Amino acid sequence: MPHKAVRRRILGVMTSSSGRRPKHLPSSPFKPAVDPVVEVFEVGDRVTHDIYGLGQVTHLDSHAATVDFGDKAVRIAHPYPKLHHL
């Protein structure tokens, strides 16, 4: 019976509830995770989207950009995946 109690205690110590990534050590053979570059758009910018094609930014707010693709306008959330400047 004491064996199970020790195992639970060890597993309890090993799990992390903070959700943060551990610190990258300089001696590690693995590269640190790279933060993605977020593009900055302005109203009137000509853009291309991987699914919708060519468009123009018509409205910006703090959480999304509205882009007119001709046949429809699409609201694309920040960090604007698949949206690129021309």
N, C-alpha and C positions, 0 to 999 in steps of 0.2 A: 503494500500500500504506500509506503513512503516514496517509492520510485515514481509513481504517478504525480504526487504532489511536487516533487522536484522538477519534473518535466513541465508541468503547467507554469511553474514559477519562471523557468528559463524561457519558455515561449512567450510569456507575458513581457519579459524584459526585451526580447528581440523585436517585437512588433512596435511600429511607430505610429502614433496617432496624429502627428503634426502634419503629415502630408507633404512636407518639404523634401526636396532632393538632398541627399547627403553632400557634404563639401567635396569638391573635386580635389584630389591629391595630385601634386605635380609629378609624382613618380608613377602615376597610373598609366597603363598602356592604352587606355581608352580616351578619346577626345571628349571634352566637356560638351554638354548640350548647348546648342547655339540658339539664341533668341531670334525669332523671325523678324525680318525688317518689314515694318508697316509703311506702305506708301501713303503720301499725303496728296489728297485731291482737292481741287477747287471747282466751283461752279463754272461750267463752260469747258472744262477739260474734255478732250476727245480720248476715249478709252476703248479697250477691247476686253471682252469677257470670253473665257474658254467655252462657255455654253451658248450665250446669247449673241455673241459677235460684236460688231462695232456699235458704239453708242456715245452719248454725251451726258456728262454729269449735269443734272438740273437742280438738285437740292442736296444740301448737306446738313446733318445734325450731329450731335455728339456720339450717336450710336450707329449711324448708317448713312449711306449715300444713295440717292435715287438717281437712276440712270435711264435715259430714254434711248431705247434701241430701235426706234422707228415704229414698229407695230405694237410695242408695249413698253411701259415703264416698270422697272424692277427696283425694289429697295434691297440693297445689298448691305448686310451687317458688317460692322467693323470686326476684324482687320482686313476686310475686302478680299476674301479668297478668290482666286482666279480672275481678278480685275487688274488690268495693267494699263499704264500710260501709252499713248501712241507717240 
